[in-house]
Amino acid sequence: MTEQQCEIAWFSALCDDDYEFLGVPDPRLQASWEHCRNIVLAAETGGFDNILLPSGYQLGLDTTVFAAAMAPMLSRLKLLWATRIGEDWPPQLARRIATLDRILGPDASGTAGRLNINVISSDMPGDTLASAPRYARATEVMKILRTLLDGKPLDHDGAHYQLKLDPPRLTTLSGKCPPFYFGGLSPDARQCAAECADVYLMWPDTMDKVREMIADMTARAATFGRTLRFGYRAHVIVRETEDEARLYADRLLSKLDDDVGRAIRDKSLDAKNAGVQRQAELRSAAGGDGFVEDNLWTGIGRARSGCGAAIVGDPDQVLAKIRAYQAEGIEAFIFSGYPHAAEADLFSRHVLPHIAHRSLSF
């Protein structure tokens, strides 16, 4: 039987999120052009399919400028470029996406580009919206982008945007809108994803909750006559033995002050959303060693808002965990580790050669 394929992505720490010891700032690992560039180049060399370029608004580097600067340096890696809805006027955002897609160039087939879009719907400084209108805005923007980037004339009359436009002259290489990767746990977020996303992203959770989420989102998408694909965002610590991996996990937290960790979590604009609260619940449910189920360690979340757990173990254990997620319907993984460049190298040597992987096709 042919092994199930999946997409394996890494993460570049554009948002001041790289450490040797969690919660202890290290000038060598602060978000800078040079440091984040090196993480991306390590992912290209290591054989990853895709890399997430996050957006923190007030934190770190500007994602768009960074992506444009990186694109000519890469020959095959895809970019999962994060954009925060509300930052850009949608027609301008469509032009930016098409331009980035063109700079990156074609994929291996020569028929499509190498840009994927991570749509983020969250508050921005000075622009606070309640959940329902905020996700309604994201829904409108994704519909506008898909229409324009599919080369169709736009006649949109929504609560947030009223636009009547011809399709843009500049298109993506495929002539189609790149896929939207989108995450969110609240009911409003789930409906937005069901209606407009291509890949629904989940943060770490127990296997039963992953199964429940996939079932729920599959049913929601069906009400729109759509199907979703599923992705999983997690940290990873892989070493030759499980004992070594657990020792490294302990080392990561060995200098963390709890008050500093709390300040880091609260610094994010997304610190109070449903997904972040679920990560906090996961930490509370974990045992004294931080593990909430086999090989899923929640200690990362003590000093990070958002994705707060790691797959920890030897190569066989990490592979088994990935394959268990695949069996539930996960097709795309976005991994990271501390420090990011070093952990990308370890994952690419210990795990990646044993996974049948390639970029998702749409």
C-alpha positions, 0 to 999 in steps of 0.5 A: 500500500502506498504511504499517504502523502502530506505537506511538511512545513517549517516556521520562521520566527519573524515575531521575536519568538526564538530562544535557546531558553524559553523566556530568556531573550537572546540577541543572537536569536532576535527577529532580524533579517539575517536570522530569519533569512537563515531559518528559511534557507535552512528549511529550503536546504533541509527539504521542507515543502513550505514555510510559515512566515507569521505576522505579529503586527507589533512584533518583529519584522514586516511579513510582506517585505520579508517575503519579497526579499526572500523570494528570489533566494529560493528555488523550490520552497513554498511560502505560507505568507501570513496577512492580517485582515484589515491591514490592506484594502482588498484590491491592493492586497490582491495585487500584492499577492499576485506580485509575490506569486510572480516573484517566487516563480513556478512550482515543480510542475510549472503550472502553479505558483509557490505562494500560499496565504495564511489568513489571520482575522484578529484585532489590530491596535486601534481597530477593535471589532467584536468576533462576529463582524471581525470574521464577517470582514475576513469572509468578505475579504477572502471572497473578494480576493478569490474573485479578483485573483481568479480573473473575474469581475467583482461586484461585491456589496457587503457590510464592510466593503462595497466594490465593483471592479474589473479583474486586475491585469496582473494575475498569479502564475496559475491565473487562480487565487492561491489557497487560503490556510486559516485557523480559529476555534470560535463558532464565528471563526469556524463558520468563516473557515467553512465558507471560504478557507482551503486548509483549516489549521489546528493548534495542538490538542488531544487526539480525540479533540482533533477527531472532533474538530475535523468532523465538525469542520467537515460538516460545516463546510458541507453546508456550503457545498465545500470540502476542507483540507486539514492542517496541524501546527505544532512544535517538535523536539526530536532526538535519537532517544526519548530520554534525550528529547525529554531532557531537552524539553526540560532544559528549554524551561530551566530558566523560565520565570513564570511572571516573564512567561505570563507577560510573553503570553499576554503581549500578543493581541490574540491572547484572549481568543478561543484558541489561546484559551484552549491551549491554556486548558490543555496545559491545565489538563497535563500531568506534572511533567507537562504531557497531556497525552503520549508524546504531546508536551504542553510546556512550550505554552508557558512562554508563548501565546498561541500554539503551545505544545510540542511533539516530543520523542525519538524519531519513531515516536515522532513519526508515529504521532504524525501518522496518527494525525494523518489517519484522522485526516491531517494533510499538512503540518507546520512544525517549529522548534527552539532554536528554529534553525537548529531544530529544523536541521534535526527534524530534516535529518531524523524525521523528514527522510522517512515521511512521504511528503510534498506540497499540497496541490489544489 
